[in-house]
Amino acid sequence: MNLKLAEEGKEYIIKSIETDDEELDAFLFSLGCYSGEPITVVSHLKKSCTVSIKDGRYNIDNQLAEAITLED
């Protein structure tokens, strides 16, 4: 399952992030968004979703949300 399909308010563990952009991977890593870390979807919006990672909240567009795979 990917992040776009995740249920709001439920905590998931990130399984993998599949992007072809090394800079984007490094940026996500700096936010704490990497394999094995918990992530919670706060809300789904039309073109993006708001997530909680560690102590921060971030807005992630749907294309990136589809690249983040979660453990069931």
C-alpha positions in Angstrom: 0.0 0.0 0.0 1.2 3.5 -0.7 0.8 6.7 1.4 -1.9 8.1 -0.8 -4.2 5.1 0.1 -3.4 5.2 3.8 -6.1 5.8 6.4 -6.1 9.1 8.2 -5.0 9.0 11.8 -3.4 5.6 11.7 0.3 5.1 12.2 2.2 3.1 9.5 5.8 2.1 9.1 7.6 3.2 5.9 8.6 0.2 3.9 10.4 1.9 1.0 10.6 5.1 -1.0 10.9 4.7 -4.8 12.1 7.9 -6.5 14.6 8.4 -9.2 15.8 11.7 -7.7 18.8 11.5 -5.3 18.3 15.0 -4.0 14.7 14.3 -3.2 15.7 11.1 -1.4 18.3 13.1 0.6 15.7 15.8 1.5 13.1 13.2 2.7 15.9 11.5 4.7 16.6 14.9 6.4 12.9 15.1 7.4 13.1 11.7 8.9 11.1 10.0 6.1 13.0 6.7 5.4 12.5 3.0 5.7 11.6 1.7 9.1 10.3 5.1 10.4 6.7 5.6 11.6 4.5 8.0 9.6 0.9 9.1 10.1 -1.5 10.7 7.6 -3.1 13.7 9.2 -5.4 14.5 6.3 -5.9 13.9 2.6 -6.4 16.9 0.4 -7.3 17.1 -3.3 -3.7 17.2 -4.7 -1.7 16.3 -1.6 -1.7 14.9 1.9 -0.5 16.1 5.2 1.7 13.7 7.2 3.3 13.6 10.6 6.9 12.4 10.8 8.6 12.5 14.1 7.6 15.9 15.6 6.9 17.7 12.3 4.0 18.0 9.9 4.6 18.1 6.1 2.5 18.5 3.0 3.4 15.8 0.4 2.0 15.9 -3.2 0.1 12.9 -4.5 2.9 11.9 -6.9 5.4 11.6 -4.1 2.8 10.0 -1.8 2.4 7.2 -4.3 6.1 6.6 -4.2 6.2 6.0 -0.5 5.3 2.3 0.2 4.0 1.4 3.7 3.9 -1.9 5.6 0.5 -3.3 6.1 
